[in-house]
Amino acid sequence: MAIFRWTGNPWVDAGISVIQEWNGKDRPEMIGIDDMREVSGALLDVYLSEAWRKNLYSVFPNNPVTNPSVKNKKERLEAFLKDLIDGIAPEGRQGNCMACGRRDALSGKNRMHIPLTGYEGSHFFSYKADGADYCEACTFAVQCSPLMYYSCGKLLLLHSNSDRVMKYWTRRCLSEVNRQIASRKFTGCFDEKYTNPTNALFHIIQDLILTYDEQWTGEDASIRMYHFTNYNQGPDLAIYDLPSPVFRFLSYVRQHRKYPDWCRVVRRGYANARKKGEDEYRNSRNTVFTALMNGQSILRCFYDTGNKSVVGDWSLVRFYVKEVLSMNEKRIETIRRLGDDIAEIIRTSGNGRRRLGQLERAQNYADFRSVLLRLMRDSVALKADRPLFSFDDYSEYLFPDGAMGWKETLDLLLFRLYEVLHGWLVSEGVVVEESDDVEEGEEVGA
């Protein structure tokens, strides 16, 4: 019978991933007792260093390593790990372990063994109990989990439903651990000087996509990040989710010919972008990243009303609205066609420039609808071959949710208008061509 299977518990799965990758196993079910003993040796080597012990104060308070009253730390830690391994019972169909559910816990585990277990105000484990039921196998796995933590002010634990994401992120963290072991210069958990957890998460994802040659666009990976400390005087936990559509978009945009423009979009998410140095970008709040994580539209970041210009092109924006905003193909095509027809009205109608300004100044659904009706009349006056839009276009594709989705429609329409009309507006003297403040191809937020 297998010792380990994925559990869905982030701390246990992190430890399983460490044991699996440390021993070169393809699946958790392939892990054996000898593999666990192999990792135990590494823990004894790493955790007793000063830098790692400092990290472990925020993970396992009062355990053999972090308890100042324990003098023979190595012997106590070695005995603790050995007892866990020796106490592993055969896997059954059920058990009271709250992680695997396949074995019974031999004793209740507390914060010394499992992070964030049973402290007052805990919002991860239920009932605020002083301890929790974890079997010896899952408890051992949690002891290994710090090897894949990321230092980010507090500590960061990344968890995913994707085996590949877990495998490659663990590999990335363990490469840093092995570097420390080889050099005998122990510096603690993987640290790239990020303190903003949202920026750190996007950096990690971009790094995975860039480093490992995989078909990430087909990976339905959802990723959750736990930003936590289990420190005695102030345990805390914040959770950040990266939805699978955002992961697929980030995978796709890396391969897109307009990837440098995506970097410009990201740069626009920072306040006072021109004034920041590289280190400040790492940890300054980015509204693009925040919106992507919260399911909010970033269409406004793809165009500039002042210069009446766009960042990227229709293919880049189209993939964003289709993948991330779940906009259907027919709606996207209807808005594109409407934008092209309105662009022609603006070029040829005496009211064209005024209509563009009215679209830009629309503050609500009623304003937007009023401008569209005026444009419809302009189209009739120009004796167009067909109506600007039909009733079905209006109700099913331009505003399928009534007033609720009007801003997305307007943003996408303005993007298309600026893409089509920018050169003409410059030639007409409506706007002056300006150089962009971000160099193309510059990596942003990574």
N, C-alpha and C positions, 0 to 999 in steps of 0.2 A: 504494500500500500504506500501511496505517496505521503511524504511528510508535509509538503507545501502545495497549495494551490492559491491562485489569486483570491483575495478575500473581499476587496472593496474598501478595507480599512487602510487609510493612507500610510499610517506609520508601519503597519505590518507589511503592506505591499512594498514599501520602500526598502525595508530590510530584506524581504525575499528577493527583490531585484538586485540588491548588493550581493547577496550570497550566490545568486545565479550567475551574475556577470563576473564576480571574482573567480569563480571556478569554471567559467567558459561553458556553462550549460545553456541549452536552447530553450528549455521550459522549466517552470518551477517544479513540476512533477519529477524532474530528473535529479533534483537535489537529494543527496544522501547525508548520512551522519558524518562521514569523513569530510564532506564539503563544509559542514558547519564547524567542525574542529579546525579546518584550515583557516576559516575566517576568524575564529577565536584567537588564533595566534597573531593575526594582524591587529585585532582590537587591542590586545595586550601591548603591542609595540607602539600603536598610535595614541591610544587614549591616555596613556600615562605621561605624555609630553605636556609641558606647561601650556602651550597654546590650545591644544585640544581639551585639556582639562578646563580651561577658561570657557570654551564653548559648552562643555557638558554641564556646567552650572545651570545653564538655561534649558537643559534637556532632562537630566536625571539628578535632581538635587538630592543630596544625602546618600548617594549610592557609594560603593567602595572607593570610587575615584574622587568624588567631589566632597565627601564627608571629611572635614579637617581632623576629626578625632581618630580616623583610621590611619594607622601608621604603615602597616604592611599592605599597601594598596594593591600591588601586583598579585600577591597571593590571594587576597580577598576577591578581587575581580576574576581571577582564574577559577577559583572555587565556585563563584556564583555562576559563571558561564557553563562550567562543567556540570553543575547540578541541574541547570536548565536542560542541557542536552541529555543527561542521563534520565531525566524525568519525563521524556517525551513518550507518550503512550501511542499505541497503534491507532490509526485513523478509523473512526467509526462513521456511521450514517448520521449521527447527531451527537451533540454535546452542548455544554453550557458556555463554552468559550464564545465571547461576544464578537470575536473577529472571524474565526474559521467556522464555528458552529459544528465542528466534527470531533472535538475532544472536550473533556471536562477539565476545568481549572483545578489544580491541586491546592491552590490557595488564592485569596484575593490579592490582586496587584494594585499598588498605589502609585503616586506621582514619582516615586523613586524608580519605578520600573517602566511606567507608561506615561508619556507626557500628557499633561492636562487632565489627569484623572482625579476627579473628586475634590476639586478646590471650590470654595464658596463662590457662586456666580458662574460656575462652569457652563459654557454654552456649546460644548462638544459632546460630552458624555451625559447621559440622562440621570435623573434622580439626585444628582449632587452627592452621590454615595462616597464614603471614604474607602475607595478602592473599587476594582472592577474584576470581573471573571475573565481572565486570559489564560489559555493553556500554556504549557512550557515552550512549545514550538513557536507560537506566535510571540510570546514574550522574548524569546531569543532573537527572533527576527527584528523586533523593535530595537534591541540593543545594537544591531548592526546598522540601523537606519541613518545615524548621523554621518556615515561616510558619503551619503548622497545629499546632505543638506547644503544650502547655499547661504553664505553670510550676506545679509541685507539689512543692516541695522539690527533687527532681531534675526531670527533664522527663517529660512524659506524652505518648504517641502513641496515638491512638485509631484502631482499624482495625475495619472491619465488612464483612460480606458484603452489606450493604444499600447500594445506590447512593444511596438517599435519606438515610440516616444520614451517609454520607461527604460528600454534597453539602452538607447543611445544617450539619454541624459545621465543614466547611471554610469555608463562608460566614460562620459566626459568628466564626471565628478571623480571617479576612481583613478583616472589618469593623473589628476592633481594629487590624490592621496599617494599614488605610487611614486610620483615625482618627489614628494616630501620624504617618503621612506628611503628612496635611493640616495637623496642628498643629505639625509639625516637633519634636515632643516624643517621642523614641524611648525606650520603657521596656522593650523586650524582648518575649519571648514572652508570649502572653495569660496574664494572672495575676489570679486572683480570691482570692488569699491562702489557698488550700487547701494543706495539707501532707500530709493523710491521703489516699492514693490511692483507697481504697474510697469514702470520702465524696465525693471529687471526681468519681468515675465516676458515682455516683448523681445528683449534682447536674447533671452534664452531660446525662445522659439525661432527667431531669425537665425541664431547661431546653429541650431540643430538642422534647420532647412538647408543652410549654406554648406555645412560641414559634411553631411552624410548624403550620399548620392542615392536617394530613394524617390519613388513616385509619390511624393507627399500629397499631391492634389487629389489622389484617390483615397487618402486615409481619412476616415470619419473620426477624427480624434477630438475629443473634448478634454480640456485640461483644467484642473483646479489647483490653485496654489494656496498653501496654508502658511501664513506669515505669523509666527508665534514665538512666544517665550514661555518657558515653564519655570522661570526664576522664582524662588521662594517669595520674594517681596512684591511681585507683580506679574503673575501669570496672565497671558493675554493671547487672543487668537483673532485674526482677521482672515477672511476667505475671499479669494479673487477667482473668478471663472472666465476662461477664454472659450467661447462657444465653438463648436466644430466648423460652422460656416466661416468664421473669422480665420481659423487655422487654415482652411482650404484656400481662402483668399490670399493670405500671406504666403502660402506655398506657390500659388499661381503667379503672384506679382513679382516674385523673384526671377521668374523666367520671362517676364513680359519685356518687350523691347522698350517700353516706357517706364521701366523700373526707376531710372533716375528721377522721373517726375513723381513717382510715389514717394521717393525720399524728400522731395520738395513739399509734398502734401504733409508728410509727417513733421517736417521742420516748421510748417505753419501752425502746428499745434502747440508750439512753445511760445510763451509770452516774451516779447522783446527779443526775438530770435537773433537780430543783428548784433546784440550786445553780449551774447553769452559765449563763454569759452567751452571747450570740449567737456571738461569735468562738470560744468554746470548743466549741460544737456543731460548727463546721466541721471540727475536727481531732481530736475525741475518738472513740475506737473505738465503733462502733455494732454491736451484736450482731445486729440485724435485717438490716442490709446484709450483714454477714459470712455469716450463715446463708443468705441468698438466693443469694449467689455460690457457696457451697459445697454447695448442694443439700440443706441441712438444713431441717427444719420450723421454722416460726415460729408455729405454732398457739398455743403457750403464751402468746404476746404478745397474743392477742386476748381473753383473759379474765383476771379477777382473782379468785383463790380466796378471798382475805381478805374482799373485799366481795361475793363471789359475784355478780359483774356482768360484763358483756361490753363490748368495744369494737367498735363496728360492729354489723352484723346478719348473719343467716344468708346473705343474698344476697352480701355481701362475702366472707365466709369460704368460701362454696361456690365462688365463682369462683377464689379462691386455691388451694383444695385440688384443684380440677379442672384448672386451668391449670398451676400450678407443681409440685404433688405428683403430677400425672397420676392422680388418683383417679377411677375411672369413676362414671358417673351413678348406676348401681344401688347401688353401695356408699354413696355420699353419701346417697341417699334412704333406704336401710335404716337408717343411723345416725341420720338425722333422725327417722324414725318411732320407732325405739327410744327416742330421747331424749324424745319426746312421751309415750310410754307409761310410761316410768320416772318422768317428772314427775307423771303422774297417780297412780302408786303412792305417790310421796313425799307428795303432798297428802292422800291418803286412808288410807294405812297407818300403823299405830302405829309401824312400824319405819322410816318414810320418812326422817326426818332422820338416823337412824343410818346408813342405807344411803348417803345422800349423802356423809356423812363418810368412810365406808369407800371409796367411789369416789375421793374426793379424796386419801386416804392410800395408795392402791395404789402399790406400789413396783416391781412386776414383773408379768409376764403371769399368773403363778399367782394373785397377789392379786386382779387384775382379774377373772379368770375365776371365782374363788370368789365375788366380790360379785355377778356376773351370775347365778350359780346361785341365790344367796339371793333375788335379785330375781325370778327365775323362780318360786320357791316362793311368794313374796309375791303374785305375780300369780295363781297358782292359788288361793291362800287368798281372794283378793278375787273369785274366780269370774269372771275376765275372759273375754270372748267368744272369744279366740284366744290361743295361746301368745305369750309375750313375743318370742320369736324361734324360728325353725325350725332344724333341723340345717343346711339349705342356707344360711340366713342366716348362721349362725355360721361355717361353713367357707368359704363363697365370698365373703362380703361384710364381715363383722365382722373376721375374721382370715384373709384370703386367703393371707397369707404366714406363718401360724402365729404364733409368738411375736415374729417380727421387726417386725410392724407394729402391735403392740398399743398403743404410746404414741400414735400418730396417732389411732387409734380412740377412745382414752380422752379425748384433748384435744378432739376434735370433739364427743364426747358431752357432756363437761362444758360446753363452750361452749353447746350447745343447752339443757342443763338450766338454766344461769344465765340464758340469754335468756328462757326460758319462765317460770322460777320466781322471778326476782329480786323482782318486785313482791310476790309472796306471801310470800317470806322476810322482806322488810322489814315487811309487815303483821303477820307472826307474831312479830316481834321477834328473829328469828334473826340478822339483820345490821342495822346502822344505815346509812342512806343517807349517802354521803359525796360531796363535790364532787370532780371530777377535777382533777388538778394541771396539766393542759395545756388551754389555751384552744382551743375548737373553731375550725377553719379556719386555725390557725397553720401556716405552712409550716415543715416540719422537714427538715433535711438538704438543703435546696435553696438 
